Amino acid sequence: MTTVPAKRRRNARGEGDRLRIDLLDAAVDLMAEHGTIEGITLRAVARRAGVSATAVYRHFDDHTGLLREAVEHCWRNFNEMLEDAQRAGIDAFDAFERSGRGYVRFAMEHQGQYRVMFSNRIALQADDDSIAASTFQILVDQTTEMLRALGDDRDPIFVATQVHTWIHGIVDLMGRTPDIPWPAIDDQLTGLQRTLGLVRPGTVDRLSGSCRETEPP
């Protein structure tokens, strides 16, 4: 039996922006359920938000525009999580560790959104101000500060790319093969830091129990 969403109460004057966010949330929910943008129509989004299809056109030019903004909405959620981790960190190393745990938590708790972010067929704006580019820049900035503190002259963009490739692989494989006895996330992230030489000097290595005076690889 198909459940028909309750009809939405009309927004009060000045609440039009709220409907726009509700429509984006509805599109994101559908993406999360399907793990893809394929087959997500304007009518489906409108139905999920509890409004008529014509209401969607008051906020979005077309189907592609709605889906593009919905994908960017996922990226904004992800970006906000990383920025919160960045602000909470006492230094670049702490912010990096917090971001790593937050990254995995977001990917595992919002697997549909995460898959859409990295496998969608809707192109985001391709300039330096795009939300995806600004999200990656958070990692580059953290990496730059860590390498500077370590006296390491490696290219921070190259190292940040290695980090992102590694952590993306962790969450992708864990999400696709949950029955494998994966090591604890903290141990995997510690291994990432250790292997890439991004451990704060003088830190006790959790995996070996020894104190590492980190030197650039």
C-alpha positions as CSV (number, residue, x, y, z in Angstrom):
1,M,0.0,0.0,0.0
2,T,1.4,3.4,-1.0
3,T,1.5,6.0,1.7
4,V,0.5,9.5,0.5
5,P,2.3,12.3,2.4
6,A,0.1,14.7,4.3
7,K,-0.7,17.9,2.5
8,R,1.6,20.6,3.5
9,R,0.3,23.6,5.4
10,R,0.7,26.8,3.3
11,N,3.7,28.8,4.4
12,A,3.0,32.1,6.1
13,R,4.1,35.3,4.4
14,G,8.0,35.5,4.6
15,E,8.4,31.7,4.9
16,G,9.1,31.0,1.2
17,D,12.7,30.3,1.9
18,R,11.6,27.6,4.3
19,L,9.8,25.8,1.5
20,R,12.9,26.0,-0.6
21,I,14.9,24.2,2.1
22,D,12.1,21.7,2.6
23,L,12.1,20.9,-1.1
24,L,15.9,20.4,-1.0
25,D,15.5,18.2,2.1
26,A,12.9,16.2,0.3
27,A,15.2,15.7,-2.7
28,V,18.1,14.7,-0.4
29,D,15.8,12.2,1.4
30,L,14.9,10.6,-1.9
31,M,18.6,10.5,-2.9
32,A,19.4,8.9,0.4
33,E,16.8,6.2,-0.2
34,H,17.8,5.4,-3.8
35,G,21.5,6.2,-3.5
36,T,21.2,7.9,-6.9
37,I,19.6,10.8,-8.6
38,E,18.2,8.6,-11.3
39,G,14.4,8.4,-11.4
40,I,13.9,11.3,-8.9
41,T,11.3,13.5,-10.5
42,L,9.9,16.9,-9.6
43,R,6.6,15.3,-8.8
44,A,8.3,12.8,-6.5
45,V,10.1,15.7,-4.7
46,A,6.9,17.7,-4.5
47,R,4.9,14.7,-3.1
48,R,7.6,14.1,-0.5
49,A,7.5,17.8,0.6
50,G,3.7,17.7,0.6
51,V,3.2,20.4,-2.0
52,S,2.0,20.6,-5.6
53,A,4.4,20.2,-8.5
54,T,3.7,23.8,-9.6
55,A,5.1,25.0,-6.2
56,V,8.5,23.6,-7.1
57,Y,8.7,25.8,-10.1
58,R,8.4,28.9,-7.9
59,H,11.7,28.0,-6.4
60,F,13.6,26.1,-9.1
61,D,13.9,26.7,-12.8
62,D,13.8,23.0,-13.8
63,H,14.4,19.4,-12.7
64,T,18.2,19.7,-13.3
65,G,18.4,22.9,-11.2
66,L,16.6,21.2,-8.3
67,L,18.8,18.2,-8.3
68,R,22.0,20.2,-8.7
69,E,21.1,22.3,-5.6
70,A,20.1,19.2,-3.7
71,V,23.5,17.7,-4.3
72,E,25.1,20.9,-3.2
73,H,22.9,20.8,-0.2
74,C,24.5,17.4,0.7
75,W,27.9,19.0,0.3
76,R,26.9,21.9,2.5
77,N,25.9,19.5,5.3
78,F,29.2,17.7,4.9
79,N,31.1,21.0,4.8
80,E,29.4,22.3,7.9
81,M,30.5,19.1,9.8
82,L,34.1,19.6,8.7
83,E,34.1,23.3,9.6
84,D,32.7,22.5,13.1
85,A,35.6,20.0,13.6
86,Q,38.1,22.5,12.4
87,R,36.8,25.1,14.9
88,A,36.8,22.6,17.8
89,G,40.4,21.5,17.2
90,I,43.1,22.9,19.5
91,D,45.6,22.8,16.6
92,A,45.8,21.4,13.1
93,F,46.6,17.9,14.3
94,D,43.6,17.8,16.6
95,A,41.3,19.4,13.9
96,F,42.6,16.8,11.4
97,E,41.7,13.9,13.8
98,R,38.3,15.3,14.6
99,S,37.6,15.8,10.9
100,G,38.6,12.3,10.1
101,R,36.2,10.9,12.7
102,G,33.5,13.2,11.5
103,Y,34.1,12.3,7.9
104,V,33.6,8.6,8.6
105,R,30.6,9.3,10.9
106,F,28.9,11.4,8.2
107,A,29.6,8.8,5.5
108,M,28.3,5.9,7.5
109,E,25.2,7.7,8.9
110,H,24.3,9.3,5.6
111,Q,25.4,6.7,3.1
112,G,22.8,7.7,0.5
113,Q,23.9,11.3,0.6
114,Y,27.6,10.3,0.5
115,R,27.2,8.1,-2.5
116,V,25.3,10.8,-4.4
117,M,28.0,13.4,-3.5
118,F,30.7,11.3,-5.1
119,S,28.9,9.4,-7.8
120,N,26.2,11.8,-9.1
121,R,25.9,12.7,-12.7
122,I,24.9,16.3,-12.0
123,A,27.8,18.6,-12.5
124,L,28.4,21.2,-9.8
125,Q,29.7,24.6,-10.7
126,A,33.3,24.1,-11.8
127,D,34.9,27.2,-10.3
128,D,37.1,27.6,-7.3
129,D,34.2,28.7,-5.2
130,S,32.3,25.5,-5.6
131,I,31.2,23.8,-2.3
132,A,33.1,20.6,-3.2
133,A,36.3,22.6,-3.8
134,S,35.9,24.6,-0.5
135,T,35.3,21.4,1.4
136,F,38.6,19.9,0.1
137,Q,40.3,23.2,0.9
138,I,39.6,22.5,4.6
139,L,41.7,19.4,4.4
140,V,44.4,21.2,2.4
141,D,44.6,23.9,5.1
142,Q,44.9,21.4,7.9
143,T,47.6,19.5,6.0
144,T,49.5,22.7,5.3
145,E,49.6,23.5,9.0
146,M,50.6,20.0,10.0
147,L,53.4,19.9,7.4
148,R,54.6,23.3,8.5
149,A,54.7,22.2,12.2
150,L,56.6,19.1,11.2
151,G,59.1,21.0,9.0
152,D,58.0,18.8,6.1
153,D,58.3,20.4,2.6
154,R,56.0,18.0,0.8
155,D,53.2,19.5,-1.4
156,P,50.2,19.9,0.9
157,I,47.7,19.4,-2.0
158,F,49.4,16.1,-2.9
159,V,49.4,14.9,0.7
160,A,45.7,16.0,1.2
161,T,44.8,14.1,-1.9
162,Q,46.5,11.0,-0.5
163,V,44.5,11.5,2.8
164,H,41.2,11.9,0.9
165,T,41.8,8.9,-1.3
166,W,42.7,6.7,1.7
167,I,39.8,7.8,3.9
168,H,37.3,7.6,1.0
169,G,38.5,4.1,0.4
170,I,37.9,3.2,4.1
171,V,34.3,4.4,4.2
172,D,33.4,3.1,0.7
173,L,34.7,-0.4,1.5
174,M,33.2,-0.5,5.0
175,G,29.8,0.6,3.6
176,R,29.9,-2.0,0.8
177,T,31.2,-4.9,2.8
178,P,30.0,-4.5,6.4
179,D,30.4,-8.3,7.2
180,I,34.2,-8.1,7.0
181,P,35.8,-7.7,10.5
182,W,37.2,-4.3,9.9
183,P,39.6,-2.8,12.5
184,A,38.2,0.0,14.7
185,I,37.9,3.3,12.9
186,D,40.2,5.1,15.3
187,D,42.9,2.5,14.6
188,Q,42.5,2.9,10.9
189,L,42.7,6.7,11.1
190,T,45.8,6.4,13.4
191,G,47.4,4.1,10.8
192,L,46.6,6.7,8.1
193,Q,48.3,9.4,10.1
194,R,51.3,7.3,11.0
195,T,51.9,6.0,7.4
196,L,51.6,9.5,5.9
197,G,53.8,11.1,8.5
198,L,51.1,13.3,10.0
199,V,51.5,12.5,13.7
200,R,52.2,15.4,16.1
201,P,55.9,15.2,17.3
202,G,56.2,13.6,20.7
203,T,52.8,11.8,20.5
204,V,52.5,8.3,21.9
205,D,51.6,6.0,19.1
206,R,48.4,4.2,20.1
207,L,49.1,1.3,17.9
208,S,52.6,0.5,19.1
209,G,52.6,2.2,22.5
210,S,55.8,4.0,21.7
211,C,56.6,7.7,21.6
212,R,57.2,8.9,18.1
213,E,59.5,11.8,17.3
214,T,58.0,12.2,13.9
215,E,60.3,13.0,11.0
216,P,59.2,13.7,7.4
217,P,59.1,10.6,5.2
